[in-house]
Structures are given as C-alpha cells and as structure tokens.
Amino acid sequence: MDIGAPELILILVIVVILFGGGRVAKLGSELGQGLREFRKGLAGTEEETRPTATQPTETTTKS
C-alpha cells in the first residue's frame, strides 16, 4: 500500500479543515524551531569549543 501525492494532498486538506490554517502554520513553525534546537543540541560541543567575540561588559552604578 503506497501513499502517493493525491493521498497526501487529501490528508493535508482534511488537517487544514479540522484545525484551521493558522494553527497548522503555528504547528509547522514550532516543529521547525524544535528541529533547529535539536540540531543545535547535537552540535553543542562544537559551538562550545569555538571562540566567541569578546563583548564589552556594562558597568552600571546605582544612585
């Protein structure tokens, strides 16, 4: 039993009808953000070893 393009389009249309376009778009963006965080976590050791630019420290004085 193969799922082709017409079946996938039908499933997508049913999902949009049930949940609405805004909710489906929000779900897609959250899924993409989750995948980015996951990939960032996998490559976390690489990022930790990279030197970062030094940022000037802010000194605040309270009056």
Helices and strands as residue ranges (DSSP letters): H 5-19, H 21-42, H 44-49
